[in-house]
Amino acid sequence: MGGKKLSRREFLKVAGIGLAAGLAGCAPQATPTPTPKPAAEEKPTAPAVVKQRTNELKILAWSHFVPRWNEWLDNFAKEWGEKNGVKVTVDHIHQMDMAARGAAQVAAQTGHDIFQWDFGTSSPYLWKNHMVDLTDFINKIEQKYGPFSDIGRQAGFDPETGQWFALPIFFVRFPQIYRKDLWDEIVGKSPPDTWEDVLEGGRKLKAKGYPIGIGLAHSSDPNDTWRGLIWSFGGSIQDEEGNVVINSKETVEAVKFARALYKECMTEEVLAWDDASNNRFLASGKGSWISNPISAYRSIQKSDPELAKNIYVWKTPAGPVRRLVVGVLHAFTVWKFAKNIENALAFLEAYIENYQAAFEASEGYNHPTNPHLLPSPMPILSNDPTSDPPDKLSILQTADEWSAAFGWPGPNSPAIGEVVQTYIIPDMMAKAATDELTPEEAVAWAEEQIQRIFKKWQALMPAYRVRV
């Protein structure tokens, strides 16, 4: 994964623009088990849904790290438009620009009809009341194909209203990607199955000139991987009811472990990495292990086929308590102020009907949020003719078992989205890794930042039931 970073100040600025224009239309976000509201409490009035005004369709989509998916979506949209007499425009933007673009469109109350969200850099929960209710649409999909997965529901189901405001389309897995030849020769063991394996093996590999790498700067990858480490040690940012619980002995132990990983297994370059840096690190032949989507492997297949033969994948490392990492959700939404809502819904239905083709165009990158949309075993992952051996990627079919949404074990929410987008967790790890703060101090610092965000959202939305 790759790209420029959206700073904390930049995110808060664009979010503030959208809030000033549209807070009255943002419904409060609830915890998974909502409590009844007093009869006297009134909800903010949601923006009205506009009627179809043109025979066009404008789609804003992610600029995928697998270019073939971008090409497939463009061609599919063009063919669908020609068949249905609709002029379709697809604009691709970088994942790091989604939050600002979403805020700007809400502020202006105009923009694309369909908007794709990357939960690693942007949170549609912030603007959910500006989105078309997709409950009937999702019910049709589930009646035809079967239910969405638990992680899929975190991408678009609003537990406060019992409605769907987004269509989950896939999540991005974060497996281990490693040099099997180096681990076999230097460590004498592969794959590394636990975080302790990664630490012990990383020490030996760095001593031989082959360090491991996890970013410690502001980008999506460290947001995902470091949360997984915290979860694996038994910690979390919030509990099931939305209470902030990051300051725990489990989190402190995870931060101590991260500090050891950095000092004993990595080099200082990780302090300045963006999301493409670990891909380049592995492709250089110097790197021996990263935590990353399979785009790193796919790019090496094209640039260095001989090196690719030694690149293997395995599920995220297990910790003392569990094996879990962030699965970065992606979803399509339709704005209530969109000019072409009917066309948008028709297009989304066609997309679901052609889900397998979309998956294959992603070269197995896009993990389904509805497992019933693909056959089992999954195409490509179970038998990839471009990999040696062809079943090299088969372990990725188990990603539902070791992937969770950012808010785990509690709900996704605007507060969780802001915690993600302000990179508090990578900063916490970096402060401890570089001895700016002790692990205990770093965790206390993170708690203060997160509490401030949760309290802010509670003040902005009094009925938004987050306990602080």
N, C-alpha and C positions, 0 to 999 in steps of 0.2 A: 504494500500500500504506500501511497506517497502524497506529498504536497506541501504547500505553504501553510503556516499556522495562522489561526485566527486568535489574536491575543485576547486576554480576559477583558481588557478595556474595550476592544473592538466589539466583542460579543455583547457586552452589557450595553454599549451604545446602540447597536442595531436592535437589540431586544427592547430597549427603552423606547425607541421610535415606534415599534409596533405596539407596545403596551399603551403608549399615550393615545394612539389612534384607535386601538381596539380592545382595551381591557374590559369595557362594558359587555363585549361579546365573548369573553373567555369564561367558560363555565369552570367552577372549582373542581379540582382533581381529588378524588376520594381514595381512601385506603381500600384493600381488597374486600373487606366486609363493612360496607357503609352502614352508618346508623341513621335512623329516620330523622328528618329535619323538623323543627318546630313549625307549626302551621303558619306562624306569623313571618317566617323567614321567606324572603323573595329572592328568586334567582335573577341574575343579570339577563337582560333580554338578548337572545342570540340574533345575529344578522339574518335577515330573510334570505331564502334561496331564490335566486333569479331564474327566470325562464330562459329557454333556449333563444338566443338572439341572432346567431349566425350559423352557417353550415360549415364551420371550421372546427379544428381541434388543435390546441396548443399544449404540448407536453414538455415539461422540464424533467430531464433525466440525468442520472449520475454518469459521469465520464468513467466508464468501467476500466478496471485494470487489465481486463482481458478484452482487447479491442474488438474481437470477433462478436461479443455480445452487443456492443454499440452498433456495429454494422447490421447485426440481425434485427435489432429493434428499429433502426431507421428503415430498413427494407420492409419489415413486417408492417410498420405504420403506413408506409407509402402504399403497399399493396392493399391493406385494409381500407385506406382512404379512397383509392381508385375504385374498389369494389362497391363501396357504400356512398360514393359521390360526396366525399368529405375532403376538404383541403386540410392535410395534417402537417404540422410543423413540429419537429423534435429538436430541442436545444439541449446539448450536453454541457454540464458545468462540473467543476472540480468539487469533490466532497467538502472541502474546507470552506466553500462559498455558499453552501446551502442555507446555513443559519441566517446569514445576512440577507440572502435573496428572499427567504420566507418571510422575515420580518418586514422587508421593504414592500412585498406584495400585500401583506395584511394592512400596512400603514396606508398604502395607496388604494386598497380595495379593488385592485385589478392586477392581472398577471396571467399566468398559464392556467389552463383548465385542470390538467393533471400535474401533480407535483410529487416527485420522488424524494423521500427522506432517507438519509443515512444517520442512524441513531448514534453513530460514533462521533458525529460532529454537529448534529442538529436534533432538536426534539419537537416533533409535531404535537406533543402534549401541550406545549405552550400555546398553540393556536387551535386547539381541537374544536372550539365552539364556532370557528370560522369555516369548518369543514362539513361537507354534505354527510348526512346520516347514511351510512352504508349497511345498516343492520339487515334490511331485507335482501340486499345484494349478497352479503356474506351468508345469510341463511340459505339462499338458493345454492351457493357453492357447497356448503356443508351437506345439504340434502342430496346433492348430486354426487359429491366425491367423498365426503366424510369430514370430520372435524379438524380444525387447525390444531397444531401442537400447542403445548403450554407456553413455550417461548414465543410462538406465533401470536398468541392472544395478547402478549405484552406489547405487540407492535400496533394494536389498533382498537382493542376493546376497552371501553371506559366503564369501570366498575361502579362509578357513581350514578350513571344514567342507565346502565345496562345496554348501551348501544355501541356499535362499531363506528369509528370515524376514519379508519384507515384500512386498506387492503394489504396485509402482509404478503410480500412477494418472495423474500428469501432472507436468510441470514448468512453472515460471513463467518466461517469457522476459523479458530485459532489453534491449529495443531502445532506440535513440534516439527521442525524441519531440520534435518541434521545430515552430516557427512558420515555415512555408514562405514566407509573405508577407514576414516580416521578413528571413529569410535571403536571399531573392531581391533585396529592395530595398536592404538595408543592406550585406550581405556580397557580393552578386552571385554567390552560388553555393549551390545546394542539390541533394541533401542533403549535409551534412558527412559525408564518408566516412572520414576518418582522425582520430586524436586531434589531430594538428597542425591540421587544418581546424577542429576545435572550439575550439582555443586562439586561432587567428588570427581566426576569426569571432566568438568570444566577446568579444574585446577591442573590436571595432567595435560590437557590439551593446550592451555595457555602456556604452560612451561615449555612446550614443544613448538610454540609459535602459531598456534591455532586457537585463538580465544573464542568464546561464545559472545552473544550480544543481545541485549534488550535495551531499547531506547529509554533515555531518561530526560527527554525534552518534551516540548508541547506538540504532540501528534497523536493520532488515533491508536497506533499499535501499543504504546506503553499504557495508555488508559485501559486497554483491554487485558493485557498480559498481567500487569501488576494487580488488578482486581482479582484475577484468577488465583494469584499467589495468596492474597489475603483470604479469599474464600477457602483455599485448600488448607490453610492453617486454622480454620474455624472462625475467622473474623468476618465482618461485613460492615458496610456503611450504615445501613438501616436494618431494622428487624421487619418482621412480617406486617406489622401495623404502621410502619413509617416512622418509628422512633430512631433518632440518630444514636448509633451504638458503636461507632468506629473506635472510640478510645477504650480498647480492651486489651487484656494480656495477649490474646490471640493475634490481634493486629500488630502489637509491638513485636512479638516473635517473628511475624512475617516480615516486618521492616528490618529487623536484625538479620534475617536470612537474606533479604535483598541486598543489604549492605555487604554481606560476605560474598554474594555472587559478584557484585561489582568489583570489589577490591581483589578478589582471588581469581576471577575467571574472565574479566573483561578488560577493555582499555578505555582511556578517557574519551575517545571519540564518541561513545554512546551518549555523552552529555549534550551533544549537538545534533544528534540524528533527527532526520525527518522520517516519514513513513517509507520512503524509498531507500533509505540508507542501509537497512538490514538486508534488503534484497541485493544491493550492490556488494555488501560485505560478504554474503554467501557466494555470489557469483565470482568474486575476486579470487577464490580459492583459499583465502586466508581464514574465513569464518568457518566454524565447525558446527554451530547450532544457533538457531533463532526460533522465536515463536511468531508465526506469521501465516496468513492465508496462503493457499497454494499458488498464488500469482508469482511468488518467488521461484518456485520450481518450474512453472510454465515458462517464465522468461529465460531461465537457464537452459531449458530444453531447446529453445530457439537460438540462443547465443553461444552455447557451449555443450553440444550433445554428449561429449565424453564425460564432462563433469556431472551432467544430469544423471548419468547412470549410477553415480555414487550418492545422489541426493535421495533421501527417504523421508517418509512422514510417519508420525505416530500421534496418538491422542495426547491431549495436554497432560503434563506431569501430575501425578497424584501427590497430595501432601499428607500430613499427619492425620487430617480429619476427612478429607474428601478429594475427589478429582473434579474440578470445575473451572471453567474459564468463560469469558464473555463471548457470546455469539452476537455479532453486530447486526442488528436488524435493519432491513430496508422495507419500505412500504410506499404505496401510492395513495395519495389523497386527492379529493376533488374540492376545490374552493366553493363556498356558497355564492361567492361573487363571480364565479366563472361564467363565461358567456355561452358555453357549450356543454352543459351538464349532461344532457341526454346522449350526446356523442361520446362524452367521457365514459359514461357507464357502459355503453355498448362496446367501446374499445377495451375496457378492462375485462369484460366478459370474454371477448375474443382472445385476450392475452392469456387468461386462465385456460381456455380451451386448447391453447397451443403451448402450454407450460413446458412440456417435455422438450420441444424445440428450443425454447428459451434457455432451459437448463443445459442442453447440449451445446448451445452457442457459447455459454459461459465456460465451456471445457471442464464442467464439474465443479466450478467455483461456487455457484449459488446454491446453498443448501435449502431445500424446500421447508417452508413454514407450515405446509400442509402435506404430510407424508403420503397422502393418498393420491397426490397429483403425479407421482412417478411410480413406475413399476418397481417391484422388489425381486432380485437385487437391482440397485440403481444403475442406469446406464452410465457408461464411462468409468465410474468409480470401481465397478465390479470387474470391468474388463476394458482397460485403456490400451489400445493398440500402439499408442505413442510412448508408452512407458515400458521399461524393462526391469522387472517382470511386469506383465499386463495387470496384475492385481496389486501393484504397488500402492495404489490409492484406496484400496478397499476398506481400510480401517476408518476412513472418513464417513462411511455410511452410519457409523455409531455416534455421530456428533451430537444428536439429540440428548444422549446420555450424559455428556460432559460439557454442555453449553447452557448458559442462562443469560437473561437480559440484564442490563446495567443495574436495575434496582433490586435485584435478587437479595434476600428472599421476599422483599416487599414489592410494592407496585412501581411501575414507571410513573413519572410525574414531572411537572415543570421544574421542581427543585432538583430532582435527580439529573434532569437534562442539563441544568446549569452547572451542577457539580462536574459533570462530564466535560462540558464545553469550556470550563475554566481550569482544567488540568490539575486539580488539587491533588489527586492521588499520585501522578508522576512527580509533581513538585515535592510531595511528602517523601517519596522514595529518594529523590535526588538530594534533598537536604540532609538525610541521614547517610546516604552513600558517600557524600563528600565531606562529612563531619561538620557541616554548617550547624546542625543540631544533633543531639543524641536521638536514638530511635524513639525514646519516650517523649522527648520534646517535639519531634517531628509529628508524632501522632496527635499530641495535644494541639499543635498548630493546625493540623488538618481538621480536627474536631471543631475548633473555633471558626474556621472558614465555612465549614459545612453547616454548622448551627446558624450562622449569620444568614446563609442562603435560605435555609428552611424557614427561619423566622420572617425573612423578607416576604416570602411567598404567602405565609400565613397572614401577614399584614395586608398584602395586596388583595388577597382573596380570603376574607374572614371565614367563609364556609369551607375553605380548603383544609380538610382535617389532617394536618400533619402535627404530630406531637413533638415538641422540642423540650 
